[in-house]
């Protein structure tokens, strides 16, 4: 039972983390920075990658 609760929490947190990372990636300041230097904020990549990892771990806990 505890693994299922942990899995559900990880899936939900991962989804929100990935959405947060995408919002940073798609923000106006990030688009301006990417246009000038081609750099993407590390927070965006960390949020998206961390969210995907949390979702994957959560799905494995649910099985």
NORRAPE-V992353 format. One record per helix or strand of 3 or more residues. SS is the DSSP state (@ for helix, = for strand). FROM is the first residue (numbers start at 1). TO is the last residue. If there is no record, write none. Layout:
SS;FROM;TO
SS;FROM;TO
This chain:
@;2;25
@;28;37
@;42;62
